[in-house]
Amino acid sequence: MLRCKRDRGLLVLLVLIGVLNVLDFAATEHLVVYEGHSEWNPLMRRLVGTPYFAVYKLLAIPLGLVFIWLVRQRIVPKFMGAIVFTCGVYALVLVYTWVVFYYP
């Protein structure tokens, strides 16, 4: 299954993106729905607080990550830099959220 170092690295990145996605879902639900803050992402603004938000964040995103894993041999080599970038930006956004909203 994990034939090469690139596969292991990709798996780590995809799992990390999945974990960050769940943390982002929880933080967004807490801050926007229960604390009254506004969602900055205009694409997600209309979904937050609806059942569609949970379906998107907890079903569609993980399915997309599984799809990336399944096609890793064909298209992932071209997009590995974008996957690393996405993971890094996602981590920075969550660190920012934690520092601004949750750190005492």
C-alpha positions in Angstrom: 0.0 0.0 0.0 2.7 2.5 1.0 5.2 1.6 -1.7 7.3 4.7 -1.6 8.3 7.7 0.6 6.0 10.0 -1.5 3.0 7.8 -0.7 3.8 8.0 3.1 4.2 11.7 2.9 1.0 12.1 1.0 -0.9 10.0 3.5 0.4 12.1 6.4 -0.6 15.3 4.6 -4.1 14.0 3.7 -4.7 12.8 7.3 -3.4 16.1 8.6 -5.8 18.0 6.3 -8.6 15.8 7.5 -7.9 16.5 11.1 -7.5 20.2 10.4 -10.8 20.1 8.6 -12.6 18.6 11.6 -11.0 21.2 13.9 -12.0 24.0 11.6 -15.6 22.6 11.5 -15.7 22.6 15.3 -14.2 26.0 15.7 -16.5 27.5 13.0 -19.6 26.0 14.5 -18.6 27.3 18.0 -17.5 30.8 16.9 -20.1 31.6 14.2 -23.2 29.7 15.3 -22.9 29.9 19.1 -20.7 33.0 19.7 -22.1 35.2 17.0 -18.9 35.9 15.1 -19.1 36.2 11.3 -17.7 33.8 8.7 -15.0 35.5 6.6 -15.1 33.0 3.8 -17.8 34.2 1.4 -18.1 30.8 -0.2 -19.0 29.1 3.2 -20.9 32.0 4.8 -24.3 30.8 3.5 -23.7 27.2 4.6 -22.5 27.8 8.2 -25.3 27.0 10.7 -27.1 24.7 8.2 -27.0 20.9 7.9 -25.3 21.4 4.6 -22.2 22.8 6.4 -21.7 19.5 8.3 -22.3 17.5 5.1 -19.8 19.5 3.2 -17.1 19.6 5.9 -17.6 16.1 7.4 -18.5 14.1 4.3 -17.5 15.9 1.0 -14.1 17.0 2.1 -13.1 13.6 3.5 -14.4 11.9 0.3 -12.3 14.4 -1.7 -9.2 13.4 0.3 -9.9 9.7 -0.3 -10.3 10.5 -4.0 -6.9 12.2 -4.0 -5.4 9.1 -2.3 -7.0 6.8 -4.9 -5.6 8.8 -7.9 -2.2 9.4 -6.3 -0.2 7.6 -9.0 -1.6 9.6 -11.9 -2.2 13.2 -10.8 -0.7 13.7 -7.3 2.9 14.0 -8.5 1.9 17.2 -10.4 0.0 18.7 -7.5 2.1 17.6 -4.5 3.3 21.2 -4.0 -0.3 22.4 -3.9 -1.2 19.8 -1.4 1.7 20.8 0.9 0.7 24.5 0.4 -2.9 23.8 1.3 -2.0 21.9 4.4 0.4 24.7 5.5 -2.2 27.4 4.9 -4.9 25.4 6.7 -2.6 24.9 9.7 -1.8 28.6 9.8 -5.5 29.6 9.7 -6.2 27.3 12.6 -3.2 28.6 14.6 -4.5 32.1 14.0 -8.0 31.1 15.1 -6.7 29.5 18.2 -4.5 32.4 19.1 -7.1 35.1 18.4 -10.2 33.4 19.8 -9.2 30.7 22.3 -5.8 31.6 23.8 -6.3 33.3 27.1 
